Amino acid sequence: MRKLNLLFMAIVGVLFSAMTVLAQAPAGAAEHAADNSAGLKAIAAGVGFAIAVVGGAIGQSRIGAAACEGAARNPGAAAKIQTMMILGLALIESLVLFALLVVFAKV
């Protein structure tokens, strides 16, 4: 039964790889084809940027929580912890801004 399943999956894989041939435009129609993917590019850029923002927000919240916990445990080191926290927040925010720059460059 396992060999039959493996054979079936191999056949399905070969058939799926051949489907890309059907998606190509005819040779003469390439010059007259319009770019209909502008809306899809904008949606993809928005989703990609949303993922970057969510990752940055989670990272910033974890840094803030860890800094508060560290300052509560050792109030004498609060100034040094705050400096490192601000540096970490700035680096995370710069990555999110770089993602925004890439989104605007690709769309």
N, C-alpha and C positions, 0 to 999 in steps of 0.2 A: 504494500500500500504506500509506503514511504517513497519508493522509486517512482510509482505512478504520479504522486504529488510533485516530485522533483521534475519529472518529465513535463507535466502540465505547466508548471511555473516557467520552465525553460521555453516552452512553446509560446506562452503568453508574453514573455520578455522579448522574444524575437519579433512577434507580431507588433508589439508596442513600439519597438525601435524602427519598424518599417512605416509607421504612421506619419512620421515627419516628412516623408516624400510626398504625401498627399497634401500637406500644408503649404507647399511651395507654389508660388504664382507661375503661370506660364512664362516662357522666355520673352515674349513680346510685350507682356503687360507690366513689366517691371518699370518701364519709363513713365507710364501713365498712372501708376498707383499713388494714391494720396497717403499721407501719414495719419492714420486713424488711431494711433496709439498715444496721442498727447494726453487724453484724459486718464488713460491707464497709468501713464508715467507719473502724473500728478498724484493719483491715488497711492501708487507704490511709494512715492517720495514721502507722502504724508504718513503712511503706515511705518515706514522706516524711521522717520524722525520721531514718531510717537514711541517706538520701541527704545530709541536712544534717550528720550526724555524720561521714560519710566525707569530705565536703568540708572540714570543720573539721580533721579529723585530717591530711589531706594538707597543708593550709595551715600547720598548726602544725609538722609535720615539716620542711617546706621552710624555715620561719623558723628553726627550731633548727639545721638544717644550714648555712644561710647565716650565722648568728651564729657558729657554731663555725669556719667557714672564714674569716670576717672577723677573728675574734680570733686565729686562727693566723697570718694574714698581717700583722696589725698589733697586737701585744700591748699597745701603749700606749693603744689606743682600745677595749680590751676592756670597760672599765666603761661607756662610752657605748653601745657595741653591746649590752651586756647590758640596759641600761635600755630601749633601743628594742625589743629582743626581748620583754621582759616586757610592754611596752605593746601590742605587736602580738598576743601570745598572749592577753592579756586581752580585746582587742577581738574576736578570732576566737571565743573561748569565749563571749563575750556573745551573739554571733550564734547560736551553737548553742543557748544557753539560751533565746533568743527563739523559736527554732524549736520547742523543747520546750513553751514557753508556748502557742504557737499550736496545737500538736497537742492539748494538754489543753483548750484553749478550744473547739476544733471538734468534739471527740468527746463 
